Amino acid sequence: MQTFLTKVSQKKIKMIHLLLETERWCSIEELQNELKVSSKSILNYLTDLEELFQQYPDKVILKNENNRRFSMEKQENFPIYTIYLHFYRKSYNYHLIEFMYQHPEKNLEDYADAQYTSVSTVFRYAKLLVKYFERYRITFHPFKLELEAKEQYIRSFYYYFYWHSTRTGGWPFKFPKEKIENYLLKFERIYHIQLDPLQKRVFSYWLAVILERSSFASIIVDKTDQQVIKKDPFFLLIGQWLEAIEIPLSEDEQYFLYQVIYSFGVIDGNPTYENSYAKSHEISDSLCYRTLVALENAVKKEFDFRLDTDDQELVFNFVAFHERSRFFFGNTDLFFNRSYAKEIKAENPRIYKRIKQLQKTVRKYAEKEVLQVIDNWEQLFLNYYYILDYYDLLLSAMDPIKILIQDDLHHTHRLWLMNKIHRLFGHSYLLAFYDYQTAITEVDLVISNYYLDTQDIPLLLMKNLPTERNWRQLEELLYRIAQEK
């Protein structure tokens, strides 16, 4: 956050977060204490926020009670990052990065002139970007306004930069959007497919980045990767399409374009192309395929489960996300640096430990080149989580929450209640049910419609027809027990 935002913008974001999380009225004194500013500053911040919220009618509502108490409400499905991005897009360093992309031939003095400010002022902000880019394994030269890294990394950075900063709409590139749309129509005709809106947006952004940078920045695709791509007979369609739209790209650029189309989901949902891509990686024993084999062996070792690598569609998906991770190192959330690994670690430490253990085992099966792919853990973590969760391997690897149903109703009611609980919570927790023949001391939770002494075992008194409050209580208990196990 500090890389982009001024102290005032940071305090405004902190105020928004505080008011939304508190879910009650906050006095001006509370806000002063939290933000360490005067009451006058608080009121100025709130005035600015009210103006900003007017751009999003009824999405975020700020309530002001005589300038003494304040509260904030947000429409449930409205992403608050939309508001936060407003501050990022107004920042010096956002404009500096955009300036670098749009004017690669210019330097810091040119940027200072464009901002009508001194070089020393913009340099003070630009220095913050040195460490920012380091985490992506990109070297930033502030005075030259140059990025030094593999061209794949630099292009991916700009792709993610514009992808995340224009979520609410707009076209951030110089290259005419209408031309890109026409190119995509011809792509669909040559490939005999129909792209969905998300695929069109992904492809449009990537195509703009490729066309705008390829004129002055050469990309080099590894020879071994080229050999893999050549084994796919549908690679020839790239050349046919480029000829149809009259865009001359070098051979390396065509290889890179192919990689983008497949690894970023542009071709998703078309088995003919997916299977051919997967087959070319398999018969070539590519780096990404060898990484998949290491993952397959690790899953077998840790969970006694075999990934179906005979299914070419699955191979396509597994290889594609590994290939995508090779284009850019680190967290692709360039602005908020949201870490899903940290979130899962906080919400469910046991699941986090299982995934970390899988990572260690993958590394044991990995050769030197594969280790370089696995090292990009910030990206791969979420993909590995999805795989394990999809096959219910995370739950099966955990001890079940043992629930004793103890009531004075007939057996049919107990069966109904077990099924109901399983349908509501079985996707989140591994549950095991027991009846009255089981000793209370052997379970984690007792559910009953009458009071009984369960000693130290939690008891949930539940009505014969459970109320909403009963379900909320059960949800809280299951979460607490899962955390303690």
Secondary structure, 3 states (H helix, E strand, C coil): CCCCCCHHHHHHHHHHHHHHHHCCCEEHHHHHHHHCCCHHHHHHHHHHHHHHHCCCCCCEEEEEECCCEEEEEECCCCCCHHHHHHHHHCCHHHHHHHHHHHCCCCCHHHHHHHCCCCHHHHHHHHCHHHHHHHCCCCEEECCCCEEECCHHHHHHHHHHHHHHHCCCCCCCCCCCHHHHHHHHHHHHHHHCCCCCHHHHHHHHHHHHHHHHHCCCCCCCCCHHHHHHHHCCHHHHHHHHHHHHCCCCCCHHHHHHHHHHHHHCCCCCCCHHHHHHHHHHHHHHCCHHHHHHHHHHHHHHHHHCCCCCCCCHHHHHHHHHHHHHHCCCCCCCCCCCCCCHHHHHHHHCHHHHHHHHHHHHHHHHHCCHHHHHHHCCHHHHHHHHHHHHHHCCHHHHCCCCEEEEECCCCCHHHHHHHHHHHHHHHCCCCCEEEECCCCCHHHCCEEEECCCCCCCCCCEEECCCCCCHHHHHHHHHHHHHHHHHC
